[in-house]
C-alpha cells in the first residue's frame, strides 16, 4: 500500500544537496511517496519562522543543511515542540572531517556555490560540451578532456553533459556506418577517447521510442535487428583497432558510465593503480 508523507527540505543555500540526499534515500522505499516542501536560502530567523509555520501545517520529517548554529537550534527546538523528527544530514560528515583535520568547519552558508575557479570551469565545460555535441566543431576535439564515440542512442550527449557538470570538457562523435570518423578525432592526442556500446536489442527499443516521438513509425535499418547488430560489431572493431577503451552502457546509468570514465581518466594520469 502506498504511503504518502510530508517531507520538508530546509537549506541555507540552493537546497541541491539536501534534495539529492532525499531522492537517493527515497528510491529505496518503493511504496512511499514524499510530498516535498523545499525551503531554500533560509538565513534569517524570520525565514525560519515561516518554515516552522509550514511544518506545523503539514507535519512530517525535516531534513536540513543549516550551518548557522542559532538557526539550527531554533529549527530543532521548533520541531521538538511540534513533535516532528529533524535530521541534520551533513553533521556526520562534518563531524568526521573536523575530528580528522583537528579543526572546526567555517559554518558559512552556500560556500559550495561561491563563484570560484571551479564554478567557472564547470560553466566553461558545459559550453564546450554543447558546442561539441554530436560531432559538431570537430576542429576543437583536441581541446577536450574526453571524447565519447558511439552509435546512436548510447547516451553520448547526457554523459557529456554530466561530465561537464563536474568540470570535464567532453566532446562526442557519432559512429555512423559508412561515414568516416572525423580526421581530427583520429589525430587527437590530448583527449581520452572512449567508445560507448549497447546491446542491439536495447538499442532498437530506444530507437523505436525516439522515432515514435518524431511521428515516424516505419521500419528502417535504424531499427532493423541485423543491421543494428552489424553496426555495433563495426563500431567495436574500430574501437579495438584504435585501442580505445570501451564501456558497455546497456545496464549502466549515466552516473555509472561517468564513474567508469573517471577511473579511466585517473588511470591515464597515474592517479589510480
Secondary structure, DSSP 4 states (H G I P E B T S, - for coil): --EEEEEEEEESS-SHHHHHHHHHHHTT-TTEEEEEEEE-S--SHHHHHHHHHHHHHT-EEEEEE---HHHHHHHHHHHHHTT--EEETTHHHHHHHHHHHTS-----TTGGGS--HHHHHHHHHHHHHHHTGGGTTGGGGGG-SEEEEESTTSSHHHHHHHHHTTT--EEEEE--TTSPPPHHHHH--SSEEEEEE--HHHHHHHHHHHHHHTT-----TTT-HHHHHHHHHHHHHHHHHHT-EEEE-TT--HHHHHHHHHHHHHHHTT---
